[in-house]
Amino acid sequence: MDFKLSQTTGHKISWIIFVVVPMALSVLFLYLAQREIPMGTAYAVWTGIGATGAFLIGILFFNDPATMWRMISVMFIIIGVVGLRIS
């Protein structure tokens, strides 16, 4: 059986707050970014940061595998985001 942090007794509300507040801030920052850069670029950067962040958190805190191909794939995401931003 997999252990989920949101299923711990007595801590469910704190984990929900821990997730919802950064999500709300993330949407706010996406909105602010769209005022300065094209919407497609802002969204691609936003999703790339989210995907890379989730990948790293999974490896660091939840023992997700850090295989060479997974690392290379994340590097392609980062390269793509940087390329969109500077082009």
C-alpha positions in Angstrom: 0.0 0.0 0.0 1.4 3.4 -1.0 1.7 6.1 1.6 0.1 9.4 0.7 0.9 12.5 2.7 -2.7 13.8 2.3 -4.0 10.6 4.0 -2.2 11.1 7.3 -4.6 11.4 10.2 -4.8 14.9 11.6 -2.6 16.5 9.0 -4.9 16.4 6.0 -5.9 20.1 6.3 -2.3 21.3 6.7 -1.2 19.4 3.5 -4.1 20.7 1.6 -3.1 24.3 2.6 0.5 23.5 1.8 -0.6 22.5 -1.8 -3.3 25.0 -2.4 -1.4 28.2 -1.5 1.5 27.6 -3.8 -1.0 26.6 -6.6 -2.8 29.9 -6.2 0.4 31.8 -6.2 1.5 29.9 -9.3 -1.7 31.0 -11.2 -1.2 34.6 -10.0 2.4 34.5 -11.4 1.2 33.0 -14.7 -1.3 35.9 -15.0 1.4 38.5 -14.2 3.8 36.9 -16.7 1.2 37.0 -19.5 1.1 40.8 -19.2 4.8 40.9 -20.3 5.3 38.0 -22.6 3.1 36.1 -25.1 0.5 33.8 -23.6 1.9 30.7 -25.3 5.4 31.3 -24.0 4.1 32.1 -20.5 2.1 28.9 -20.3 4.9 26.8 -21.7 7.3 28.2 -19.1 4.7 27.7 -16.3 4.1 24.1 -17.2 7.8 23.4 -17.7 8.6 24.8 -14.3 5.8 22.7 -12.7 6.8 19.5 -14.5 10.5 19.9 -13.5 9.6 20.8 -10.0 7.3 17.8 -9.6 10.0 15.6 -11.1 12.7 16.9 -8.6 10.3 16.6 -5.6 9.5 13.1 -6.6 13.1 12.1 -6.7 14.2 14.0 -3.5 11.3 13.2 -1.2 9.4 10.2 -2.6 12.1 7.9 -4.0 11.1 8.2 -7.6 13.7 6.7 -9.9 16.4 9.0 -11.3 17.3 7.1 -14.4 19.5 8.5 -17.1 16.6 8.7 -19.6 14.3 10.5 -17.1 17.1 13.1 -16.4 17.7 13.6 -20.1 14.0 14.1 -20.7 13.8 16.7 -18.0 16.8 18.5 -19.5 14.9 18.6 -22.8 12.0 20.3 -21.0 14.4 22.8 -19.4 16.2 23.5 -22.8 12.8 24.0 -24.4 11.6 26.4 -21.8 14.8 28.4 -22.0 14.7 28.4 -25.8 11.1 29.7 -25.8 12.0 32.4 -23.3 15.0 33.8 -25.1 13.6 33.5 -28.6 
